[in-house]
């Protein structure tokens, strides 16, 4: 196994310069928020959709726009509003009188990178329309299905559901997001840098540094990252602990969990841990890689009971308890 690890390590090292260029370009407009940038990178490297949650003004939309500018891919920003219709997103059939026939008009979803801005302000019909798009990477209009061009990635932003005019996303749709990332306020130092940049009032041009072919090449390397059987068992144990906490002697946690994480969480934990190891320049996954991405993979998949809400317990609190209880290999 050692020679194979060395081969993977050399391939990871070959991609390091591209990652550095990407981070360098993004840093021109994004101050701090390293965790948000790394999660967007994990989504890009694995093809997993990412949901960013935070109050307005935390650079969620700016970060995704910046990422789109440094990638040589087709980009569409879709503003989700209460009056948005599925046809506005997917496309529709229009009648052509001169031909006496219907013709398909494709919607903005037919792009490589989709910014679904304030996704939880749209009604349930629009949310349902995204299910097939995000899972099967295809769109059905009328009787015909259209495959979406690769790479295809949905990067969504949402305001906390306590904000006026927001709707909680259906569990089936939330589960299709690989990561749900909570964005917090910047540190005082970073906020001062944001102020300085704004007062300079200079237009910062971002240069494309990655083509689709280079993205595919990086994704291929990520799929080579080695995961030991013990680490795989650790991933399975973490997810099982959200469903059967008593089996892991988490008796205090059991009454707080209504539904545990789906098998999709197990798969996504493995994918995200691989991408985390790749970004760290390693050819293998460590248990710490799994821990680092566990909150973002699990927080929207662990559904809490009313008892948990009454005790002001969050899904992050439950995940923290699980991470501390499940033995690390």
C-alpha positions in Angstrom: 0.0 0.0 0.0 2.9 2.4 0.7 4.0 2.7 -3.0 0.4 3.4 -3.9 0.1 6.1 -1.3 3.3 7.7 -2.6 1.8 7.8 -6.1 -1.4 9.4 -4.9 0.7 11.9 -2.9 2.6 13.0 -6.0 -0.7 13.5 -7.8 -2.0 15.6 -4.9 1.2 17.7 -4.9 0.8 18.3 -8.7 -2.6 20.0 -8.0 -1.3 22.1 -5.1 -0.4 25.0 -7.3 -4.0 25.2 -8.8 -5.4 25.3 -5.3 -3.0 28.1 -4.3 -4.0 30.1 -7.4 -7.7 29.6 -6.7 -7.3 30.8 -3.0 -5.1 33.7 -4.1 -7.8 35.0 -6.5 -10.6 34.5 -4.1 -8.7 36.4 -1.4 -8.9 39.5 -3.5 -12.6 40.0 -2.6 -13.2 37.6 0.3 -11.7 38.6 3.7 -11.5 35.8 6.3 -14.3 33.2 6.0 -11.7 30.5 5.4 -14.1 27.8 6.5 -16.7 29.0 4.0 -14.2 29.0 1.2 -12.9 25.5 2.1 -16.5 24.1 2.1 -17.2 25.6 -1.3 -14.0 24.0 -2.5 -15.1 20.6 -1.0 -18.3 20.9 -2.9 -16.4 21.7 -6.2 -14.0 18.8 -5.7 -16.7 16.2 -5.0 -19.6 17.6 -7.1 -21.6 18.0 -3.9 -24.2 20.8 -3.5 -23.6 23.3 -0.7 -26.1 25.3 1.3 -24.8 28.4 3.1 -26.9 29.7 5.9 -26.4 33.1 7.7 -27.9 36.5 8.2 -27.7 39.0 5.3 -24.4 40.7 4.7 -21.9 37.9 5.5 -20.6 37.7 1.9 -22.4 34.4 1.1 -23.5 35.6 -2.4 -20.2 37.5 -2.9 -18.2 34.3 -2.3 -20.2 32.2 -4.7 -20.0 35.0 -7.4 -16.2 35.1 -6.9 -15.9 31.4 -7.2 -17.8 31.5 -10.5 -15.5 34.2 -11.8 -12.4 32.1 -11.2 -13.8 29.1 -12.9 -14.2 28.9 -16.7 -17.7 27.6 -16.5 -21.2 28.8 -17.3 -22.8 30.5 -14.3 -26.3 31.5 -13.5 -27.6 33.4 -10.5 -31.3 32.7 -9.7 -33.0 35.0 -7.2 -35.6 32.9 -5.3 -38.7 34.8 -4.5 -42.3 33.9 -3.3 -43.7 34.4 -6.9 -41.1 32.2 -8.6 -42.5 29.3 -10.7 -40.9 26.0 -11.6 -40.9 27.0 -15.3 -38.9 30.1 -14.4 -36.2 27.8 -13.1 -36.4 24.7 -15.4 -37.9 26.0 -18.6 -41.1 25.2 -20.4 -42.7 24.2 -23.7 -43.8 27.2 -25.9 -46.1 27.0 -28.9 -44.6 28.2 -32.2 -47.6 29.2 -34.5 -45.5 29.1 -37.7 -44.5 25.5 -37.1 -47.7 24.4 -35.5 -45.7 22.7 -32.8 -44.2 23.1 -29.4 -40.6 23.9 -28.8 -38.6 23.5 -25.6 -37.2 26.7 -24.0 -34.6 25.8 -21.4 -34.4 27.7 -18.2 -31.4 29.1 -16.3 -30.8 25.8 -14.5 -29.0 24.7 -17.7 -25.6 26.0 -16.5 -22.6 24.5 -14.7 -22.7 26.6 -11.6 -26.0 27.7 -10.1 -26.3 30.3 -7.4 -29.7 29.7 -5.8 -29.9 33.0 -3.8 -32.1 33.0 -0.7 -33.4 29.6 -1.7 -35.8 29.4 1.3 -37.9 32.4 0.1 -39.4 30.3 -2.8 -42.6 28.3 -2.5 -42.7 24.5 -2.2 -43.4 23.8 -5.9 -40.1 25.4 -6.8 -38.3 23.5 -4.1 -39.8 20.2 -5.4 -38.7 21.1 -8.9 -35.1 21.1 -7.7 -35.2 17.5 -6.4 -34.6 15.8 -9.7 -32.1 18.4 -10.8 -29.9 18.0 -7.7 -30.0 14.2 -7.5 -30.3 12.9 -11.1 -28.6 15.9 -12.7 -31.4 16.0 -15.3 -34.4 18.1 -16.1 -37.8 16.9 -17.4 -39.8 19.3 -19.5 -43.0 17.9 -20.9 -42.3 14.3 -22.0 -38.5 14.8 -22.6 -35.6 14.6 -20.1 -32.4 16.6 -20.6 -29.1 15.7 -19.0 -27.2 18.6 -17.4 -23.7 19.4 -18.6 -20.9 18.5 -16.2 -19.7 20.0 -13.9 -23.0 20.8 -12.3 -23.2 22.3 -8.9 -25.9 24.1 -6.9 -24.5 26.6 -4.4 -27.5 28.0 -2.4 -27.8 30.7 0.3 -30.5 31.0 2.8 -31.4 33.2 5.7 -32.2 31.7 9.1 -35.8 30.6 9.1 -36.6 33.0 11.9 -36.3 35.8 9.4 -39.5 37.2 7.9 -40.6 35.7 4.5 -38.7 32.5 4.7 -39.9 28.9 4.4 -38.2 25.8 5.9 -36.9 23.6 3.1 -38.4 20.1 2.8 -36.2 17.4 4.4 -36.0 15.6 1.0 -34.4 18.6 -0.6 -32.1 19.5 2.4 -30.8 16.0 2.3 -29.6 16.5 -1.2 -27.2 19.2 -0.1 -23.9 17.6 0.7 -23.0 20.3 3.2 -24.9 22.9 5.2 -22.5 25.6 6.3 -23.4 28.1 9.0 -21.7 31.4 8.3 -20.9 33.6 11.3 -19.8 37.2 11.8 -16.2 38.1 10.9 -13.6 38.7 13.6 -12.9 42.4 14.4 -9.6 42.2 12.5 -11.3 40.8 9.4 -14.1 43.3 9.6 -11.6 46.1 9.7 -10.0 44.8 6.5 -13.5 44.6 4.9 -14.0 48.2 5.8 -10.6 49.2 4.4 -11.4 47.4 1.1 -14.8 49.0 0.8 -13.4 52.5 1.5 -10.8 52.0 -1.2 -13.6 51.7 -3.7 -11.5 49.8 -6.2 -12.8 47.3 -8.7 -11.0 44.0 -8.2 -10.8 41.8 -11.3 -10.7 38.1 -10.8 -9.0 35.9 -13.3 -10.2 32.5 -14.3 -7.7 29.9 -13.1 -9.6 26.5 -13.6 -11.1 25.1 -16.7 -13.7 22.3 -16.6 -11.0 19.8 -17.7 -8.8 20.9 -14.8 -11.8 20.5 -12.4 -12.4 17.0 -13.6 -8.7 16.2 -13.2 -8.8 17.4 -9.6 -11.9 15.4 -8.9 -10.2 12.3 -10.3 -7.3 12.8 -7.8 -9.8 13.3 -4.9 -11.4 9.9 -5.7 -8.0 8.3 -5.4 -7.4 9.5 -1.8 -6.9 6.5 0.4 -9.4 5.7 3.2 -8.4 2.9 5.6 -11.1 0.4 6.6 -10.9 1.6 10.2 -11.7 5.1 9.1 -14.6 3.8 7.0 -16.0 1.9 10.1 -15.6 5.2 12.1 -17.7 7.0 9.5 -20.4 4.3 9.6 -20.4 4.4 13.4 -20.9 8.2 13.5 -23.9 8.0 11.3 -25.3 5.0 13.1 -25.0 6.9 16.4 -27.4 9.5 15.1 -30.0 6.7 14.5 -29.3 4.3 17.4 -27.7 6.4 20.2 -28.4 3.8 22.8 -26.1 1.4 21.1 -23.3 3.9 21.8 -24.4 4.5 25.4 -25.7 7.9 24.5 -28.8 7.6 26.6 -29.1 11.4 27.2 -29.0 12.1 23.5 -31.6 9.5 22.5 -34.7 11.6 23.5 -33.4 14.6 21.6 -33.2 12.9 18.1 -36.4 12.3 16.1 -34.7 11.0 13.0 -31.1 10.2 12.4 -28.9 10.8 9.3 -29.6 9.0 6.1 -27.2 6.6 4.3 -26.5 9.6 2.0 -24.7 11.1 5.0 -22.4 8.1 5.2 -21.5 8.5 1.6 -21.0 12.3 1.8 -18.9 12.0 5.0 -16.5 9.8 3.0 -16.5 12.2 0.0 -16.0 15.3 2.1 -13.3 13.7 4.2 -11.4 12.8 1.0 -11.6 16.4 -0.2 -10.5 17.7 3.2 -7.4 15.5 3.0 -6.8 16.7 -0.6 -6.9 20.3 0.5 -4.5 19.5 3.3 -2.1 18.0 0.8 -2.4 14.5 2.0 -3.0 11.3 0.1 -5.0 9.6 2.9 -7.9 10.4 5.2 -7.5 10.7 8.9 -10.2 10.5 11.6 -9.7 14.3 12.1 -10.7 14.9 8.4 -14.0 13.1 9.2 -14.4 15.2 12.4 -13.7 18.4 10.5 -16.5 18.0 8.1 -19.0 16.1 10.3 -20.9 19.1 11.5 -21.5 20.4 7.9 -22.5 17.0 6.6 -24.8 16.0 9.6 -26.3 19.2 11.0 -29.2 19.3 8.5 -29.7 15.5 8.6 -30.2 15.1 12.4 -33.8 16.0 13.0 -34.5 16.9 16.6 -37.5 16.4 18.8 -39.6 19.0 20.5 -37.9 18.0 23.7 -34.6 19.1 22.3 -36.1 22.4 21.2 -37.5 22.9 24.7 -34.1 22.3 26.2 -32.6 24.7 23.6 -30.4 21.9 22.2 -29.2 22.3 18.6 -28.2 19.6 16.1 -24.6 20.9 16.5 -24.8 20.2 20.2 -26.0 16.6 19.5 -23.3 16.1 16.9 -20.6 17.3 19.4 -21.8 14.8 22.0 -21.7 12.0 19.4 -18.2 12.9 18.2 -17.0 12.9 21.8 -18.6 9.5 22.5 -17.8 7.4 19.4 -14.3 5.8 19.7 -11.7 7.2 17.3 -9.6 4.6 15.5 
